[in-house]
Amino acid sequence: MINQVADNRFDISRGAQFNPKNKFLNSAYLREHNEAIDDWEAEKRDTEYIFDHSRTIVNKVTSPDVGMTFSLNPYQGCEHGCIYCYARNSHEYWGYSAGIDFESRIVVKKNAPSLLRKYFDNKNWQPTTIMLSGNTDCYQPIERKMKITRTLLEICLEYRNPVSILTKNALVLRDLDILQDLNKYDLVSVGTSITSTDEQLRRVMEPRTATYKARLKVLATLSANNIYTGLMNAPLIPGLNDMHMHDTLKAASDAGAKWAGYTVVRLNGALSGLFKDWLGKSFPDKANKVWNQISDCHGGKVNDSRFGNRIVGEGKFAEVIKAQFLLYCRKFNLNEEHKQLNTTLFRRVEDKQLKLF
């Protein structure tokens, strides 16, 4: 049962409850020990959008732990507010905090489409799958108005470059028409992140995301349109949602998911303090047990940065999670087929023009 915190400083519409210090800033005006300050003005913050003109948009991914080579993020920061999100730390590079700032100060890259065209027109570009949402969700709420992600998909279709998507937002179904066109050429795969089947847990852990029911509908709709789709059951948090793995994978499989993946939560950088604060307020009766089990998955710490270990963890709890995941995937026929997206149809603007003559 989730603790309904009586403290009027607890904002249930946000994941993080305070702004930790940005490690790149020498000085900052912030609330460092929020539990000890009774007279701090703690008003709810409206979401602010900062429009940025970036110089680059496609990022080369060098980590061997993730299944992508290039990623593209039209937004930095994420209003979904998932308390465990590893992308929180990246918000510090923009001069903001990984806490409330991350989910309330959203950087919008308005020129992302023009930058992607420029990237594709570069003769050095070799067609490769680009992942949308490698860091933050490309279908977070502001996308409904900005439609940057939709435009990026249109450009991928125009150039015939493959693209993959991972999202927690059912807004992805708005672009079903483009996804269908991309799928005609085997240029797209779409996944959704589903951490549990417990809607009460979702509301406090992922406060501004689509419901689990809505995410299962995403899987069902994409599957009905023969679009390669699956889920990330991630992150798994020992003592909070790992016991929901069976029901989550079964529900996803029943909805049409073809593949599944998982990660074990790791709390690097500012994420450690943010998560511990949230855990103590949301689950005071089990906070210590959950924290200790997370530590057991990372060699006695809540974060392990070693490649190969940082994603799935190690030790007793990590091994149990891995064994259960493999068992349930076999039981529910997940990961039996792997689709390779098509890179042979790529074309540049001048290539299309030459074909007219």
N, C-alpha and C positions, 0 to 999 in steps of 0.2 A: 504494500500500500504506500502510495506516495504521500509524504508528509505535506500537509497544507500549512505552509509557514505563516505564522501570525505576524512576523516582523514586517512592518509596512515598508521597509526598504527593499523587500524582495519583489522583483518585477517578473511575474510569471510569463510575460509576453516576450522576455529575452532569455537567452541561455546564460551568458556571462552576467554577473551582478556588479562588476566594478571594472575599472580600467587599470591594469598593472602598468608599471613604468615601461616605456619603450627603451630597450637597451641601447639604441642608437642615439638617444637624446641625453644631453648632459643635465638638463633641467626640465622639469615638467610640473604642472599643477594637477595633482591627482589625489585620490582617496586611497591611501596605502593600506590602512588597517580598518576597513569599513565596519567591522563588528564592534570596534571600540569607540566609535564616534556616534553620539546620540543626537547631536544637533545639526548634522550635515543635511543640507537641502538635497533631497533625493527625488527629484522629479523624473518622470518617465521622459525619455528622449525620443523625439520624432526622427525618422530616417532622413538623412541628408544625402544628396547625390552630388558628387564632384565630377565634373566633366573634364576629362583629360585627353590631350592629343599626344598619344604615344608615338614613339619613333619606330618601334618594332612590335610585332604581335604574335609571331610564331616562336615557340621556345623549344629548343632541343633538349630532350630528357636523357640524362646520362645515368640515372639510377638503374641498376639491373633488377631491382625488386618490383618494378611496375611494367606492365605490358604495353608500353607505348614508347615511340621514338620522338614524336613531336606533339606538343599540346598548344592550345589556344584558349585564352581566357578573356572574353569581352568585358568582364567585370572583375574588380578586385574588392575584397570584402564580400560578405554574403548575408543578406537579411534573413535567411533561414535560421541562423542563430544556433546551430548545433553546437553544444557545449564541448564536444570532443574533437572538433574539426582541426586537423593538422595545418590547414591553411591560415589559421589565425596568426601564426608567427610571421607570415609573409607580409601582413599588414603593417608591420613595423618599418618595413623598407619604404613605405609611403609617408612615414612620419606620424603614424597613428598608433593606437594601442591595440593589442591583440584581444582586448576584452570587449566592452560595450562598443567601442569605436568600430571594431571589425564588422559588427552586424548593424550598425546604424550610420556609418559613413561609407557609402558605397562609391567606389571610383568607376565611372562609366567611360569606356574607351569608344567614343563616338566614331573615330576614324578607323576602327578595326576592319571594316569591309575594304576600304581603299588600300590599307596596308596588306591585306591578304591577296588582293589582286596583284599588287606590286611584287609580293613574294612569289606568287605563281608565275609571273612573267619573267622572273629571273632565270636565265639560262642554266644556272647551277642547280636549280631545284629539280630533284628527282622524285617523281610521284610516290608518295608514301602516305599512309593513313595518318591523319591529324585528329587528335582527340580534343573535343570540346569538353570543358570542365575538368581538365587535368588538375586544377587547383581549386577554383570556386565554381559554383553552379551557374551554368550558362542560361538556365531557365528560372533564375530567381525572380521575385515579383516584378522588378522594374522592366524585365524583358517584355512583359505584356504591352508596355507602352513604347519602349525603344525599338523593339524588333531587330536588334542587332544580330542575334543568333539566327533568326530567320534569313536575314540577308546573307550571312556567312554560308548558310546551307545552300542558298541559291547560287552563290559563287562557286562552291564546291561542285554543284551540279553542272554549271556552265563549263568549268574546266575539267570535269570528269575526274576530280580528285577524291579518293575515298576518305570518309570521315566517320568517327565513332563518337558516341555521346553517352555520358553518364549523368543522371539527374535525379533529384528527389521531387521534382515538380511535375504535376500532370499537365502543365502548360505545353509540354512537348507534343501533346496530341493536337494542338492548334496547327502544327506544321506537318500534319500527316500527309497532306498532298505532296509536299516536297520530299518527304521521306519515301513515299511510294515511288516517285520519279527516280530518286537516287537508287532505290532498291532494284529497279529495272535493269540497272547496269552493275549490280552487286557492289555498290559504293557505300553502303551504310550498315552500321550495327548500332543498336540502342539498348542501353542498360539502365536499370534504376537501382538505387540503393535502398534496401529494406532491412532495417536493423532488428525488427521484432514484429510480433503480431499484437502487442499490448498497446492499445491506443492511448491509455492513460500515461504510459511511460513515454510515448512519442511526444505528447503535449509538453512534457517538462524537459525532455532531453533534446528535442528538435522542434522548438516552439512554433516556428512559422513555415513548416514544411507541409506538403500535401499529406493527407491521411494515408495510412497503410492500405486501406480499401481502394483509394484513388490510385495508388501506385500499382496495385495488382490489376486494376483496370487498364493501366498503361501497358502492362505485359500482355494482357488478354487482347487488347486492340491491335498491338503491334504483331502479335503472333497470328491473329486472324488475317492480317495483311501480308503474311509470310516474310516479315521483316525479322532478321536475326536478333533475338532479344534474350536478356538474362538479368541476373541481379548480383549485386555485391551485398552479401550479408555481413556488413562491416560498418563500424568496428564491433567486434564482439568484446563485451566488457564482463569479465568474470563476476558472477554474483548479481548482475543486472539483466543482461539479455542473452547470455550464452545458453540458458536453459530453454530459450524460445527457438533455438535453431531448427529443431525438427519441424515444428509447425510452420515456421517461416519458409523453409525450403519446400515443404509439401504444398503450401498455398501458392508459391511461385510456380512450381512445376505444374500444378493444376491449371494455372492461368496461362501456361504456354511457354514458360521460360525454357531455354535450351541449355544455358550455361549458368554457372554460379561460382563465385569466389568469396573469399573472406579475408579479414585481417584481424589481428588482436590489437586492441587499443594501446597506443603508446603516447605518453604525455611529455613531449619535449618542449624546451623553452618556457615561455610564459603559460603554456597550456597546463602545466603541472599545478600552479597555484590557482588558476581559474577553475579547473576541474575539481580540485580538492575543496574549494569554497562551495561550489555548486553541490557536490556530493554530500557535504556535511549539512547543508540546508535542506536538500531534497530527500535524503535518506539517512537521517541521523542515527537510526538504529542499526544500520548495516554498513555505515560509511567506512569504519576501520577494516571490516572484513573484506569489502570490495577493494579498498586501497592495497591491502596486503596481498590479495590474490593477483592484482595487476602487477605488483612488485615481483611476485613469484614467477611471472611470465617473462620478466626482463632481468634476471640475475640479481634480484634484490633491489632494483631501482624501477622507477615507473617509465623509464625510457632507455632504450638500447639503440644506438645509432649504427650498429654494425650491419652492413648489407647481408641479406640472407636471414638474419635474426630479427631485425626490427619490425618486419611486417607480421610474421606469424608467431614470434616469441619462442621461448624455449622453457624446458622444465615440465613439471608434472601437469599443471593445469593446461599449458599450451599443447602438450601431447594429447591430452584428453579431448580438447577442442578439435584438434586436427583429425583424430580418429573418428570422432562423431561426424565431422563434416564429410569425410570420405565415405563413411557408411551411408549417410543420408543421401548423398549425391548418387550413389549406386542404387539405392532404394527408389529414388524418385526420377531416375533416368536423366540426370543432369550431367553435362560435360561429356556426353557420348559423341557429339559432333562439334567440330570447330570450323567455322567459316573463315576463309581467307578472302579479304576484300580485294577487288580488282584494281590493279595499278596500270593496266595496259591501255586504257582508253584516254589517258590524260592528253589534253590539248590546250595550247595557248591561243590567245586572241589572234595572233598573226597566222597561226596554223589554220584557223577557221576561215580567215579571210582569203588565204591562198586557194582553199578548196572551191571558192566561188569562180575561179578562172579556169 
